[in-house]
Amino acid sequence: MNQKQYIKAIVIGSEIYFRTFALADNMYHHDGAIEWIVPLPGEKGPAIVYKVECSAMVEEEIDRLIPDIQAGIVPSLWVLTPCSQPEKVSDILIKKGFKDITDREHPEYGMAMDMDVLANLPQSSKMVEIREVESISEFSTWVNVVNEALHGWELLTTEHYCIWLEREEYTFYLGFLNRIPVCTAATIKDGSKASLEFVSTLKEYRKNGVAYAVCLKALQELHKNGVEIVTLRSSFEAIKLYEKLGFKPYYEQQLFSFQEA
């Protein structure tokens, strides 16, 4: 694969990830050239525009959406990738009242790895018990770790997201140290490609190899199931972990927020 193909695979994986939230009964999903998810009124959840591929009449479409952004119906947070269209959509957003809030000192990366590198990765030296989540009880524990370690608030609830357990393409992992659940990961399979998601470790257990062990297990299972390419989006803090696992960065994500006049 060439660089453009890797970038496209990462972007598609990102879009699939965000669409998973639309499976919950407390979320609204708008499909189309501009695509977003947002919680239903009175509910909690992610609110983000994650796809902008509106090559024709984009300014008119943004103008049409601005009243709904101001009313909280459409998310004010927009993610742009190298696949966003038109090419100068960032300039158009700024013209329409958005602010570029990308943290360029601590960028978020779109990353990918070929499974060919898996055989050469160092094995984990950490004694971690890794379980594949199967029951509602285990999923509830997984949700609690993700909320505490990754988000810092109750983004996910067992009630709304246990439907994920019914999807064959989703797999969830819990890592235990001394019988304590301290780390999570998940994978979403899409044919010969997959994305690695929800990698999190409780603060007091970080930087000791637990996340590496859990992610390595998840990658090995994907390999057994015929996956050839794995993608993810990485925070600046996690890039060293993912590079150790064989991932390479292909682009930096841009983030824009609509600002009230």
C-alpha positions, 0 to 999 in steps of 0.5 A: 500500500502507498501512503494515500492508501494508508491514509484512506484506511485510517480515515475509514477506520475512524469513521467506522469507530464514530458510527459505532456510537450511533448503535446506542439508543441515546445517540443521533447519527446524521449520515451524508457528505457532512456526518456527525453523531450527537447525544439525544436531548438530555443524554450524555455522549460524544458530539462531533462532526467527523466526516466532511466530504462536501465538494459542492456548495460547501459554504452554503451547507455550512451556512445552513448548519450554523443555526443548528450548531448554535442551538446545539443540534449539530456539534460545534466540534469538527474533525478534519483529515487529509480526506476532507473535501474541499481541499481548503475546507479549513479556510472555509470553516475559519471564514464561517466563524470556526477556530482552529483548536488543533494542539500542534505541540501535542498532535493527535496522529492517524497511524497504521501498521502492517501485520507483517511486523507482528512476528518481530515485535517483542513479547510482553514481559509483564504478567498480565491476565488478559480476558476477552469480554463476553458477559454484561458484568465484564463489559460493565467493568470494561466501561468503568475503566474506559470512563475513568482512564480514557475520558475522565467522565461517564462517556459510556454506560453499560445500559446504552452500549452493551449492544456492542457485545452483539456485534461479531466485528467488535472484540473487547479486552480487559487487562488485570494486574493482581486480579485488578482490572487496570487496562482496556482495548477493543478492535473493530474488524472490517474485512482484511482491515481493523482498527484498535480502539479504547486503549486505556490504563488506569493512571496509577498503572501506566508506563509499566507495559500493561497496555502493550501486553493487552494491545499485543494480544488484540493484534495477535487475535486480529492476525489469526482472523485474517486482518492485514492492516490495523489503524488507529488515532493516537494521542501525543502521549501514546505514540511511543506505545503504538510505535513500539507495536509497529504503528507508523504515523501518516497524518496529524488530525485537525480540530475546529470549534465553532465560536459564538459571535 
